[in-house]
Amino acid sequence: MTKKKILFICGSLNQTTMMHQISKFLSDYDCYFTPYYADGLINFVVNLGYLNFSILNGPFRRSTEKYLHNNNLKFDYRGLSHKYELVYTCADLIVPKNIRNKKVILVQEGMTDPENFMFYLVKFFKLPRWLASTSTMGMSNQYTLFCVASEGYKNLFVRKGAQKQKIIVTGIPNFDNIQQFMNNDFPHKNYVLVATSDARETFKIENRKKFIKECVKIAQDRQLIFKLHPNENLKRATREINKYAPGALVFSDGNTNHIIANCDALITKYSSTVYAGIALGKEVHSYYDIDELKKLMPIQNNGTSAEKIAMIGRHLIEFPNAMLEEIHEKFEIRNEQHTD
């Protein structure tokens, strides 16, 4: 008997590893993977070799394809080779035409961008969501269900315009078992860690000189370590750090969560890494309000989010007429914050 097929749409390496974790609990189905993709004009621009700063092309796409190859995962670019019963994706800023008539499970990747001026332009003038980046996540409502990190995030997405009945609190892979990162072999300890962003590479405004000087002031006499975003211009970022924070150590690779686990303090702007710092009780400095971040904090459930998200997908396939209320009743985590 032919196995039913599931398509996993990946993106960044974080999104790709999330999709892979979910697929491990669906091994009795025929699972295929693709990098993130678009239609129409955007796809035309990608084919010309542009948009290298996005998950559609450039380093993000190359990292995803390398990961899929190294893990022997079946590849179906753009999901064109098969008929799929279910689609998983980590982004809805662009919803390709060939999945709009499918059952789709959207999985929250992590922290979303702040609601800036462009967010409100997109929301009120119905402009393409991708113009405001991840601040508009969930607002397409072009999915069957949206699996989110916590009750706090559910409330946030509803406030932005996502349909409440489509959002289900499950926790999210990569952010649901942060205590595990305390067991690591990173050689340094008791430092102030700065997790930088790729804001400039994605055409956002950032005064890096000012930010580095703020970090130096916060660190005082403590050792500073900078962990660069994988999409950053390494030479430029390193040169700036050496100039404005002499004596700081700079890392461009390595497990960021392990580096956070060994620090005394974490400094970041708008990065999901802040949740690891909060969960581990670190001194945290962020451009977001810390009390608000604690409300949004992803549920800690000993790493069982991927299995729960897979179970929801299995239910949608095996019971195609299931009501959303039934799925909420069966699978949603309600007002709980598991920490054991």
DRENROMI-98303 format. One record per residue: residue in one letter; x, y, z of N, C-alpha, C, O in turn. Coordinates in steps of 0.05 Angstrom, whole numbers, padded with zeros to 5 digits, always signed. Layout:
residues N
AXYZXYZXYZXYZ
...
//
This chain:
residues 340
M+00017-00024+00000+00000+00000+00000+00018+00025+00000+00037+00027+00015
T+00011+00044-00017+00027+00068-00020+00025+00085+00005+00003+00090+00015
K+00047+00095+00015+00047+00112+00039+00036+00139+00032+00041+00149+00010
K+00022+00152+00051+00014+00179+00047+00038+00197+00050+00057+00191+00065
K+00038+00220+00036+00061+00237+00034+00058+00263+00049+00036+00275+00049
I+00080+00272+00061+00080+00297+00076+00103+00314+00066+00126+00304+00062
L+00098+00340+00061+00119+00358+00052+00127+00376+00075+00110+00388+00088
F+00153+00379+00079+00164+00397+00100+00178+00420+00086+00198+00415+00072
I+00168+00444+00089+00181+00468+00077+00200+00480+00097+00191+00489+00119
C+00225+00480+00091+00246+00490+00109+00253+00519+00104+00238+00533+00090
G+00275+00528+00116+00283+00556+00112+00310+00560+00123+00330+00551+00111
S+00312+00574+00146+00338+00576+00160+00345+00549+00172+00329+00530+00172
L+00370+00546+00182+00378+00521+00194+00361+00515+00218+00355+00491+00223
N+00353+00535+00233+00336+00531+00256+00309+00519+00247+00299+00500+00259
Q+00297+00531+00227+00272+00521+00216+00275+00493+00205+00257+00476+00209
T+00297+00488+00192+00302+00461+00179+00304+00440+00201+00293+00418+00198
T+00319+00445+00222+00322+00425+00243+00295+00421+00258+00290+00398+00267
M+00279+00441+00260+00252+00437+00271+00236+00418+00254+00224+00399+00264
M+00236+00423+00228+00221+00405+00210+00231+00376+00211+00215+00357+00211
H+00257+00373+00213+00269+00346+00214+00260+00332+00240+00253+00309+00239
Q+00261+00347+00262+00252+00335+00288+00223+00325+00286+00217+00303+00296
I+00206+00341+00275+00178+00333+00273+00175+00308+00255+00160+00290+00261
S+00190+00307+00233+00188+00285+00214+00196+00258+00227+00187+00237+00218
K+00213+00259+00247+00222+00234+00259+00200+00219+00273+00202+00195+00277
F+00178+00233+00279+00155+00220+00292+00133+00213+00271+00111+00206+00278
L+00141+00216+00245+00122+00210+00224+00135+00191+00203+00131+00193+00179
S+00152+00173+00213+00168+00156+00195+00151+00136+00180+00161+00124+00161
D+00126+00131+00189+00109+00113+00174+00095+00127+00150+00080+00114+00136
Y+00101+00153+00147+00092+00167+00123+00116+00172+00105+00139+00168+00113
D+00111+00180+00081+00132+00186+00061+00138+00216+00063+00123+00233+00053
C+00160+00223+00076+00166+00251+00082+00186+00262+00062+00207+00250+00057
Y+00180+00286+00051+00198+00300+00033+00203+00328+00043+00187+00339+00058
F+00226+00339+00035+00234+00365+00045+00241+00384+00022+00251+00375+00001
T+00237+00410+00026+00245+00430+00006+00254+00455+00020+00244+00462+00042
P+00273+00469+00009+00279+00496+00019+00254+00514+00015+00236+00507-00001
Y+00253+00536+00029+00231+00555+00026+00230+00565-00003+00251+00568-00016
Y+00206+00570-00014+00204+00578-00041+00180+00597-00045+00163+00600-00028
A+00180+00611-00068+00159+00631-00074+00149+00627-00102+00160+00611-00117
D+00129+00642-00109+00117+00642-00136+00123+00669-00150+00133+00688-00138
G+00115+00670-00175+00114+00695-00190+00139+00712-00190+00161+00701-00195
L+00136+00738-00186+00158+00757-00188+00180+00750-00169+00204+00752-00176
I+00173+00743-00144+00194+00737-00125+00211+00713-00133+00235+00714-00131
N+00198+00693-00143+00212+00669-00153+00230+00677-00177+00252+00667-00179
F+00220+00694-00194+00236+00704-00217+00261+00718-00207+00283+00714-00218
V+00259+00735-00187+00282+00749-00176+00302+00730-00163+00326+00733-00166
V+00291+00710-00149+00309+00689-00137+00324+00675-00159+00348+00670-00156
N+00311+00668-00181+00324+00654-00203+00346+00671-00216+00364+00660-00229
L+00344+00697-00214+00364+00715-00224+00389+00716-00206+00409+00728-00213
G+00386+00704-00182+00409+00703-00163+00408+00724-00142+00428+00729-00128
Y+00384+00737-00138+00382+00758-00118+00368+00747-00093+00362+00723-00091
L+00363+00764-00074+00350+00758-00048+00368+00738-00032+00358+00721-00018
N+00394+00742-00034+00413+00724-00020+00412+00728+00010+00423+00711+00025
F+00400+00749+00020+00399+00754+00048+00375+00740+00061+00373+00739+00086
S+00358+00728+00045+00333+00716+00055+00335+00685+00055+00355+00674+00046
I+00315+00672+00067+00315+00643+00068+00308+00631+00041+00309+00606+00038
L+00302+00648+00021+00296+00638-00006+00321+00631-00022+00320+00617-00041
N+00344+00642-00013+00368+00640-00030+00393+00644-00012+00391+00649+00012
G+00416+00643-00024+00441+00650-00011+00449+00630+00011+00443+00607+00009
P+00463+00640+00032+00473+00623+00053+00452+00606+00068+00457+00583+00074
F+00428+00618+00072+00407+00603+00086+00399+00578+00069+00397+00556+00080
R+00394+00583+00044+00386+00560+00027+00408+00539+00024+00403+00515+00025
R+00433+00548+00021+00456+00530+00019+00458+00513+00044+00463+00489+00043
S+00455+00526+00068+00457+00511+00093+00435+00490+00095+00439+00468+00105
T+00411+00498+00086+00388+00479+00087+00393+00455+00069+00389+00432+00077
E+00402+00460+00044+00407+00439+00025+00429+00420+00035+00428+00396+00032
K+00450+00432+00047+00472+00416+00058+00461+00398+00081+00469+00375+00083
Y+00445+00409+00098+00433+00394+00121+00416+00371+00110+00419+00348+00120
L+00399+00376+00091+00382+00355+00080+00399+00333+00067+00392+00309+00070
H+00420+00341+00053+00437+00321+00041+00452+00304+00062+00453+00280+00061
N+00463+00318+00082+00479+00304+00103+00462+00285+00119+00472+00266+00130
N+00436+00291+00121+00418+00274+00137+00401+00255+00120+00383+00242+00130
N+00409+00253+00095+00396+00234+00076+00365+00237+00076+00350+00218+00075
L+00356+00262+00076+00328+00268+00075+00319+00272+00046+00334+00283+00029
K+00295+00262+00040+00286+00262+00012+00279+00290+00003+00264+00305+00017
F+00289+00298-00020+00287+00325-00030+00266+00327-00052+00266+00312-00071
D+00248+00347-00050+00229+00353-00071+00226+00383-00073+00208+00394-00060
Y+00243+00396-00088+00243+00425-00089+00216+00436-00099+00207+00428-00120
R+00205+00453-00083+00179+00466-00089+00155+00446-00087+00133+00454-00093
G+00161+00422-00078+00139+00402-00074+00123+00396-00099+00099+00392-00098
L+00138+00394-00122+00124+00391-00148+00123+00362-00157+00108+00356-00176
S+00137+00344-00144+00139+00316-00154+00118+00297-00144+00115+00275-00155
H+00103+00305-00123+00084+00287-00111+00059+00301-00102+00058+00326-00100
K+00039+00285-00097+00014+00296-00085+00016+00292-00054+00020+00270-00045
Y+00013+00313-00039+00017+00312-00011-00009+00314+00005-00028+00329-00002
E-00011+00298+00026-00034+00298+00043-00032+00321+00064-00053+00330+00074
L-00008+00329+00070-00003+00349+00091+00022+00364+00085+00041+00353+00074
V+00023+00390+00093+00047+00406+00090+00053+00419+00117+00035+00430+00130
Y+00078+00418+00125+00088+00433+00148+00106+00455+00137+00121+00452+00118
T+00104+00479+00150+00121+00501+00143+00127+00518+00168+00111+00518+00187
C+00149+00532+00167+00156+00550+00190+00152+00579+00184+00160+00597+00199
A+00140+00585+00161+00135+00614+00153+00111+00616+00135+00106+00599+00118
D+00096+00638+00139+00073+00643+00121+00074+00671+00110+00054+00682+00101
L+00098+00683+00110+00101+00709+00097+00095+00707+00067+00085+00726+00055
I+00103+00684+00056+00096+00677+00029+00083+00649+00030+00094+00631+00041
V+00059+00647+00019+00045+00621+00018+00044+00612-00011+00027+00622-00026
P+00060+00593-00020+00061+00585-00048+00033+00575-00057+00018+00563-00041
K+00027+00579-00082+00001+00572-00093-00004+00542-00091-00027+00533-00086
N+00017+00525-00094+00012+00497-00095+00007+00484-00068+00002+00459-00066
I+00006+00499-00046-00001+00488-00020-00027+00501-00009-00036+00493+00013
R-00038+00519-00024-00061+00534-00013-00086+00517-00011-00105+00524+00003
N-00087+00495-00025-00110+00477-00023-00104+00452-00007-00119+00432-00008
K-00082+00453+00008-00073+00430+00025-00079+00436+00054-00084+00459+00062
K-00078+00415+00070-00078+00419+00099-00050+00428+00106-00030+00414+00100
V-00047+00450+00119-00021+00462+00125-00019+00467+00155-00037+00479+00168
I+00004+00458+00167+00010+00464+00195+00033+00484+00195+00055+00477+00186
L+00028+00508+00205+00049+00528+00208+00061+00525+00236+00046+00522+00256
V+00088+00524+00238+00101+00521+00263+00117+00547+00269+00134+00555+00253
Q+00113+00559+00292+00128+00583+00300+00157+00576+00301+00165+00556+00313
E+00174+00594+00289+00203+00589+00289+00215+00598+00315+00232+00585+00326
G+00207+00621+00325+00220+00633+00349+00209+00661+00353+00185+00666+00347
M+00225+00679+00362+00217+00707+00366+00210+00720+00339+00224+00715+00319
T+00190+00737+00339+00183+00752+00315+00194+00780+00317+00200+00790+00339
D+00197+00793+00294+00208+00820+00293+00189+00840+00306+00164+00835+00308
P+00199+00862+00316+00182+00882+00329+00162+00895+00308+00168+00895+00284
E+00141+00905+00319+00120+00917+00302+00128+00946+00296+00120+00965+00310
N+00142+00950+00274+00152+00976+00267+00132+00990+00248+00110+00980+00243
F+00141+01012+00236+00124+01027+00218+00114+01011+00194+00091+01013+00186
M+00133+00994+00184+00126+00977+00161+00104+00957+00168+00087+00950+00151
F+00105+00947+00192+00084+00928+00201+00056+00940+00198+00038+00927+00188
Y+00053+00965+00208+00027+00978+00207+00019+00985+00178-00005+00984+00172
L+00038+00992+00161+00032+00996+00133+00021+00971+00120+00001+00971+00106
V+00035+00949+00126+00026+00923+00114-00002+00915+00125-00019+00907+00109
K-00006+00919+00151-00031+00910+00163-00055+00927+00153-00076+00916+00146
F-00052+00953+00151-00075+00970+00145-00079+00975+00116-00101+00981+00107
F-00058+00971+00100-00061+00975+00071-00059+00949+00055-00058+00949+00030
K-00059+00927+00070-00060+00900+00058-00037+00896+00038-00040+00884+00017
L-00013+00906+00045+00010+00902+00029+00022+00874+00033+00014+00860+00052
P+00040+00864+00015+00051+00838+00019+00065+00835+00047+00080+00853+00055
R+00059+00814+00061+00068+00810+00088+00099+00809+00090+00110+00818+00111
W+00112+00800+00070+00141+00797+00071+00155+00824+00074+00178+00825+00082
L+00141+00845+00067+00153+00872+00070+00159+00879+00099+00177+00894+00104
A+00144+00867+00117+00148+00872+00146+00162+00849+00160+00162+00848+00185
S+00172+00831+00145+00188+00808+00156+00170+00792+00176+00146+00791+00173
T+00183+00780+00196+00169+00761+00214+00149+00775+00233+00135+00761+00247
S+00148+00801+00233+00128+00814+00250+00100+00807+00242+00081+00810+00258
T+00097+00798+00217+00070+00791+00206+00065+00761+00207+00045+00752+00195
M+00081+00746+00220+00077+00717+00220+00050+00710+00231+00040+00722+00251
G+00037+00691+00218+00010+00682+00227-00013+00698+00215-00036+00689+00217
M-00007+00721+00204-00028+00739+00195-00041+00730+00168-00061+00741+00160
S-00028+00711+00154-00040+00702+00129-00066+00687+00134-00084+00688+00117
N-00068+00672+00156-00090+00654+00162-00094+00633+00140-00115+00620+00139
Q-00074+00630+00123-00075+00610+00102-00062+00583+00111-00043+00573+00098
Y-00072+00573+00132-00062+00548+00143-00085+00535+00159-00105+00549+00166
T-00082+00510+00164-00103+00495+00179-00099+00500+00209-00118+00506+00223
L-00074+00498+00218-00068+00502+00246-00040+00516+00248-00023+00513+00231
F-00037+00531+00270-00012+00546+00275-00003+00537+00303-00015+00544+00323
C+00019+00522+00304+00030+00512+00329+00049+00533+00341+00069+00541+00328
V+00044+00542+00365+00059+00564+00376+00072+00557+00403+00066+00536+00415
A+00091+00574+00411+00109+00568+00434+00096+00569+00461+00104+00555+00479
S+00076+00586+00464+00065+00591+00491+00038+00605+00489+00030+00614+00468
E+00024+00606+00511-00002+00620+00513+00003+00650+00507-00014+00663+00495
G+00026+00660+00517+00032+00688+00512+00034+00694+00482+00024+00715+00473
Y+00047+00677+00467+00050+00681+00438+00022+00677+00425+00017+00691+00405
K+00006+00659+00434-00021+00656+00423-00036+00682+00424-00048+00691+00405
N-00035+00695+00448-00048+00720+00451-00037+00742+00433-00052+00758+00422
L-00010+00742+00430+00003+00761+00413-00006+00758+00384-00013+00778+00370
F-00006+00734+00373-00014+00729+00346-00044+00736+00341-00051+00746+00320
V-00061+00730+00360-00089+00737+00358-00092+00768+00357-00107+00778+00340
R-00077+00782+00374-00079+00811+00373-00070+00822+00346-00081+00843+00337
K-00051+00809+00333-00042+00819+00307-00062+00813+00284-00061+00826+00263
G-00080+00794+00289-00100+00788+00268-00102+00759+00260-00118+00753+00242
A-00087+00741+00273-00090+00713+00267-00116+00702+00280-00125+00713+00301
Q-00128+00682+00267-00153+00671+00277-00148+00653+00301-00133+00634+00299
K-00161+00660+00323-00155+00646+00349-00160+00616+00347-00145+00600+00358
Q-00181+00607+00332-00188+00579+00331-00167+00563+00316-00167+00538+00318
K-00150+00576+00301-00130+00562+00285-00103+00560+00301-00085+00546+00291
I-00101+00573+00323-00075+00573+00338-00076+00553+00361-00095+00553+00377
I-00056+00536+00363-00055+00516+00384-00028+00517+00398-00007+00517+00385
V-00029+00518+00424-00004+00519+00440+00008+00491+00443-00005+00473+00455
T+00031+00487+00432+00045+00461+00433+00073+00462+00444+00084+00441+00451
G+00084+00487+00447+00113+00489+00450+00126+00485+00422+00112+00476+00404
I+00151+00493+00419+00164+00491+00393+00191+00478+00396+00206+00483+00415
P+00199+00460+00377+00225+00447+00378+00247+00468+00379+00244+00491+00369
N+00270+00460+00390+00294+00477+00394+00292+00497+00416+00312+00509+00424
F+00268+00501+00427+00264+00521+00449+00249+00509+00473+00242+00523+00491
D+00245+00482+00473+00228+00470+00493+00243+00453+00514+00231+00440+00530
N+00270+00453+00513+00286+00438+00532+00313+00451+00536+00334+00439+00531
I+00312+00476+00545+00336+00492+00546+00356+00483+00567+00380+00487+00564
Q+00346+00470+00588+00364+00460+00609+00385+00440+00598+00406+00437+00609
Q+00379+00426+00576+00397+00406+00566+00424+00419+00557+00444+00405+00556
F+00424+00445+00551+00448+00458+00541+00468+00463+00562+00491+00471+00557
M+00461+00459+00587+00480+00462+00609+00502+00441+00607+00524+00445+00618
N+00497+00419+00594+00516+00397+00590+00531+00403+00564+00520+00395+00543
N+00554+00415+00565+00568+00423+00540+00598+00423+00545+00607+00421+00568
D+00613+00426+00523+00642+00426+00525+00654+00453+00516+00677+00454+00509
F+00638+00474+00517+00648+00501+00510+00669+00509+00531+00662+00508+00555
P+00693+00516+00524+00715+00519+00543+00714+00543+00561+00728+00543+00582
H+00698+00564+00555+00698+00588+00570+00675+00589+00590+00654+00577+00585
K+00678+00604+00612+00657+00607+00631+00658+00635+00643+00678+00649+00642
N+00635+00643+00656+00634+00668+00671+00641+00693+00655+00659+00708+00663
Y+00628+00697+00632+00633+00719+00615+00606+00732+00608+00585+00722+00614
V+00608+00755+00595+00585+00769+00584+00583+00763+00554+00602+00769+00539
L+00561+00750+00546+00558+00742+00519+00540+00762+00503+00520+00771+00513
V+00549+00769+00480+00534+00786+00462+00526+00770+00437+00543+00761+00422
A+00500+00765+00434+00490+00751+00410+00481+00772+00390+00460+00785+00394
T+00496+00775+00368+00490+00796+00349+00469+00787+00329+00460+00764+00329
S+00461+00806+00311+00440+00800+00291+00451+00806+00263+00472+00817+00260
D+00435+00797+00244+00441+00803+00216+00425+00826+00205+00417+00826+00182
A+00419+00845+00223+00401+00867+00215+00411+00882+00190+00395+00887+00172
R+00437+00888+00189+00447+00903+00166+00447+00886+00141+00442+00896+00119
E+00451+00860+00144+00451+00842+00120+00423+00839+00109+00420+00832+00086
T+00403+00844+00125+00375+00842+00116+00362+00870+00113+00338+00873+00114
F+00379+00890+00109+00371+00917+00102+00355+00931+00124+00337+00946+00118
K+00361+00924+00149+00349+00939+00172+00371+00959+00182+00394+00956+00176
I+00362+00977+00198+00381+00998+00209+00392+00988+00235+00378+00980+00253
E+00419+00990+00238+00432+00984+00263+00457+01001+00266+00473+01002+00248
N+00460+01013+00289+00484+01028+00295+00502+01009+00311+00501+01009+00336
R+00518+00994+00297+00534+00973+00310+00555+00985+00329+00560+00974+00350
K+00567+01008+00321+00586+01021+00339+00573+01028+00366+00585+01022+00387
K+00550+01040+00366+00536+01047+00390+00529+01022+00407+00532+01022+00431
F+00520+01001+00393+00513+00976+00407+00537+00963+00420+00535+00955+00443
I+00560+00962+00407+00584+00951+00419+00592+00966+00444+00600+00955+00464
K+00591+00993+00442+00599+01010+00464+00580+01005+00488+00588+01006+00511
E+00554+01001+00483+00535+00994+00504+00542+00968+00517+00541+00965+00542
C+00551+00948+00501+00559+00922+00512+00583+00925+00530+00585+00912+00551
V+00602+00941+00521+00627+00945+00537+00619+00958+00564+00630+00950+00585
K+00600+00976+00564+00592+00989+00589+00578+00970+00607+00582+00970+00631
I+00561+00952+00596+00547+00932+00613+00567+00912+00624+00564+00904+00648
A+00586+00904+00608+00606+00884+00617+00624+00894+00639+00632+00878+00656
Q+00631+00920+00639+00650+00932+00657+00676+00916+00656+00689+00916+00635
D+00684+00903+00677+00710+00889+00677+00708+00860+00669+00728+00846+00670
R+00684+00851+00662+00680+00823+00656+00689+00817+00627+00687+00834+00609
Q+00697+00792+00622+00704+00784+00595+00680+00786+00576+00659+00776+00583
L+00684+00797+00552+00663+00799+00532+00668+00777+00511+00690+00774+00501
I+00647+00763+00503+00648+00745+00481+00625+00753+00462+00602+00756+00470
F+00632+00755+00436+00612+00761+00416+00607+00736+00399+00626+00724+00388
K+00582+00727+00398+00574+00705+00380+00559+00717+00357+00537+00728+00360
L+00571+00716+00333+00560+00729+00310+00538+00713+00297+00538+00688+00298
H+00518+00727+00286+00497+00714+00271+00509+00700+00246+00527+00712+00234
P+00500+00676+00239+00512+00662+00216+00510+00676+00189+00524+00671+00171
N+00491+00695+00188+00487+00710+00163+00502+00736+00161+00500+00751+00142
E+00518+00742+00182+00533+00767+00183+00557+00768+00165+00569+00747+00158
N+00566+00792+00158+00591+00797+00145+00613+00793+00166+00618+00811+00182
L+00626+00770+00166+00645+00763+00187+00668+00783+00190+00675+00791+00212
K+00680+00790+00167+00704+00808+00168+00696+00836+00180+00710+00847+00196
R+00674+00846+00170+00666+00873+00180+00659+00872+00210+00668+00889+00225
A+00643+00852+00218+00635+00851+00246+00659+00847+00264+00661+00860+00285
T+00678+00830+00256+00702+00825+00273+00719+00850+00275+00729+00857+00296
R+00722+00864+00253+00738+00889+00252+00725+00910+00271+00740+00923+00286
E+00699+00912+00271+00686+00932+00289+00689+00924+00318+00694+00942+00335
I+00686+00899+00324+00689+00890+00352+00717+00894+00362+00721+00904+00385
N+00737+00888+00346+00765+00892+00354+00771+00921+00359+00788+00928+00376
K+00757+00939+00344+00762+00968+00347+00749+00979+00372+00761+00995+00386
Y+00724+00972+00376+00708+00985+00398+00706+00968+00423+00698+00978+00444
A+00714+00943+00422+00715+00926+00447+00740+00909+00447+00739+00885+00446
P+00764+00923+00447+00789+00908+00447+00791+00888+00470+00784+00894+00492
G+00800+00864+00463+00802+00842+00483+00779+00824+00483+00779+00803+00496
A+00757+00831+00469+00734+00813+00467+00740+00790+00449+00755+00792+00429
L+00728+00767+00455+00731+00743+00438+00708+00742+00418+00685+00750+00425
V+00713+00733+00394+00693+00732+00373+00690+00704+00362+00710+00691+00355
F+00665+00694+00362+00660+00667+00351+00639+00670+00328+00619+00683+00332
S+00644+00657+00306+00625+00658+00284+00610+00632+00280+00590+00631+00266
D+00619+00611+00294+00605+00586+00293+00604+00573+00321+00613+00586+00340
G+00594+00549+00323+00591+00536+00349+00562+00537+00358+00546+00552+00346
N+00555+00521+00378+00528+00520+00388+00522+00544+00405+00532+00546+00428
T+00505+00561+00396+00499+00586+00411+00487+00580+00438+00493+00594+00458
N+00470+00560+00440+00458+00553+00466+00479+00544+00486+00476+00550+00510
H+00499+00530+00477+00520+00521+00495+00536+00546+00505+00543+00547+00529
I+00540+00565+00488+00555+00589+00495+00538+00606+00515+00549+00617+00534
I+00512+00606+00511+00494+00620+00530+00494+00606+00557+00495+00619+00578
A+00494+00580+00557+00493+00564+00582+00517+00570+00600+00514+00569+00625
N+00540+00577+00589+00564+00582+00605+00568+00611+00612+00587+00618+00626
C+00551+00629+00603+00555+00658+00608+00542+00666+00635+00525+00652+00646
D+00551+00689+00645+00538+00701+00668+00516+00721+00660+00497+00724+00674
A+00520+00733+00636+00501+00753+00627+00499+00751+00596+00518+00744+00583
L+00475+00756+00586+00469+00755+00557+00459+00782+00548+00440+00793+00560
I+00471+00792+00526+00462+00817+00514+00453+00811+00486+00468+00799+00470
T+00429+00820+00479+00420+00817+00451+00399+00839+00446+00390+00852+00464
K+00392+00842+00420+00372+00862+00413+00345+00848+00409+00329+00848+00427
Y+00341+00837+00385+00316+00824+00379+00322+00796+00370+00320+00789+00346
S+00329+00778+00388+00337+00751+00381+00324+00731+00399+00320+00735+00423
S+00316+00708+00387+00304+00686+00402+00323+00675+00423+00314+00661+00441
T+00349+00680+00420+00368+00670+00440+00363+00680+00468+00371+00669+00487
V+00348+00702+00469+00342+00714+00496+00327+00694+00513+00329+00695+00537
Y+00311+00677+00500+00295+00657+00516+00312+00637+00530+00306+00628+00552
A+00335+00630+00518+00353+00611+00531+00365+00625+00556+00367+00612+00577
G+00372+00650+00554+00382+00665+00577+00362+00666+00599+00369+00663+00623
I+00337+00672+00593+00316+00674+00613+00311+00647+00626+00309+00646+00651
A+00309+00626+00610+00303+00600+00621+00326+00590+00640+00320+00575+00659
L+00350+00598+00634+00373+00590+00650+00379+00609+00673+00399+00606+00687
G+00363+00629+00676+00366+00648+00699+00389+00667+00696+00400+00675+00716
K+00397+00673+00672+00419+00691+00667+00411+00721+00671+00387+00727+00669
E+00430+00738+00675+00426+00766+00673+00422+00773+00644+00440+00767+00627
V+00399+00784+00637+00392+00787+00608+00387+00817+00602+00374+00831+00617
H+00399+00825+00580+00395+00852+00569+00384+00850+00541+00396+00838+00524
S+00360+00862+00536+00347+00860+00510+00333+00886+00504+00327+00901+00522
Y+00329+00891+00478+00314+00915+00470+00284+00911+00475+00269+00930+00474
Y+00276+00886+00480+00249+00880+00488+00246+00883+00518+00266+00880+00533
D+00222+00888+00527+00216+00889+00556+00219+00860+00567+00205+00842+00558
I+00235+00857+00588+00241+00830+00599+00215+00818+00610+00211+00794+00607
D+00199+00834+00624+00174+00823+00635+00156+00812+00613+00142+00792+00617
E+00155+00827+00591+00139+00818+00568+00150+00792+00556+00135+00774+00549
L+00177+00790+00555+00189+00766+00545+00183+00741+00562+00179+00719+00552
K+00181+00746+00588+00175+00724+00606+00147+00713+00602+00141+00690+00605
K+00128+00731+00594+00101+00723+00587+00101+00706+00562+00084+00688+00558
L+00119+00713+00543+00120+00699+00517+00137+00674+00518+00136+00658+00500
M+00152+00670+00540+00171+00649+00542+00161+00622+00532+00140+00612+00541
P+00175+00609+00513+00166+00582+00503+00164+00562+00526+00181+00561+00544
I+00143+00546+00524+00139+00524+00544+00162+00505+00544+00173+00498+00523
Q+00171+00498+00568+00192+00478+00572+00179+00451+00579+00169+00447+00601
N+00180+00433+00560+00166+00407+00564+00184+00383+00559+00176+00362+00549
N+00210+00387+00565+00230+00365+00562+00233+00356+00533+00238+00333+00528
G+00229+00375+00514+00234+00369+00486+00213+00352+00473+00219+00337+00454
T+00188+00354+00481+00167+00337+00470+00149+00352+00449+00130+00341+00440
S+00157+00377+00443+00140+00393+00424+00139+00380+00396+00117+00379+00384
A+00162+00371+00386+00162+00359+00359+00143+00335+00357+00128+00332+00338
E+00142+00319+00378+00124+00296+00378+00095+00304+00378+00079+00293+00364
K+00089+00325+00395+00061+00334+00396+00053+00346+00369+00030+00341+00360
I+00070+00362+00357+00064+00374+00331+00060+00352+00310+00043+00354+00292
A+00076+00331+00311+00073+00308+00293+00047+00294+00298+00033+00286+00278
M+00039+00291+00323+00013+00277+00329-00010+00293+00318-00030+00281+00309
I-00008+00319+00318-00030+00336+00307-00032+00331+00277-00053+00329+00266
G-00008+00330+00264-00008+00325+00235-00020+00298+00228-00035+00295+00209
R-00012+00278+00244-00023+00251+00240-00053+00251+00243-00067+00237+00227
H-00063+00265+00262-00092+00267+00266-00106+00280+00242-00128+00271+00234
L-00094+00300+00231-00106+00313+00208-00107+00295+00184-00126+00296+00168
I-00086+00278+00181-00086+00259+00158-00106+00237+00162-00121+00230+00144
E-00106+00225+00186-00122+00201+00190-00151+00208+00195-00169+00191+00191
F-00157+00233+00204-00184+00241+00209-00189+00268+00195-00191+00289+00207
P-00190+00267+00168-00191+00292+00152-00215+00310+00158-00214+00333+00152
N-00236+00299+00169-00260+00315+00176-00260+00324+00205-00281+00334+00214
A-00238+00320+00219-00237+00328+00247-00242+00358+00250-00232+00374+00235
M-00257+00365+00270-00262+00394+00276-00239+00405+00292-00225+00391+00306
L-00234+00431+00288-00212+00444+00302-00216+00443+00333-00196+00440+00348
E-00241+00445+00341-00246+00443+00370-00237+00417+00382-00227+00416+00404
E-00241+00395+00367-00232+00369+00375-00202+00367+00378-00192+00356+00397
I-00188+00379+00359-00158+00379+00360-00148+00395+00383-00129+00387+00397
H-00160+00418+00388-00153+00434+00411-00156+00418+00437-00139+00418+00455
E-00179+00406+00440-00186+00391+00464-00166+00368+00468-00159+00361+00491
K-00157+00356+00447-00141+00332+00449-00111+00338+00453-00097+00324+00467
F-00101+00360+00440-00073+00365+00439-00062+00391+00452-00039+00392+00459
E-00079+00410+00456-00068+00436+00465-00059+00435+00494-00072+00423+00511
I-00036+00449+00499-00026+00453+00526-00039+00478+00537-00037+00499+00525
R-00053+00476+00559-00069+00498+00569-00058+00510+00595-00057+00497+00616
N-00049+00535+00593-00040+00550+00617-00020+00535+00634-00022+00536+00659
E-00002+00521+00621+00018+00506+00636+00046+00515+00627+00050+00521+00603
Q+00065+00515+00645+00092+00521+00638+00110+00499+00650+00119+00502+00673
H+00114+00478+00635+00129+00455+00646+00158+00462+00648+00170+00472+00630
T+00170+00456+00671+00198+00462+00676+00214+00438+00685+00238+00440+00689
D+00200+00415+00689+00215+00392+00699+00226+00375+00676+00239+00355+00681
//
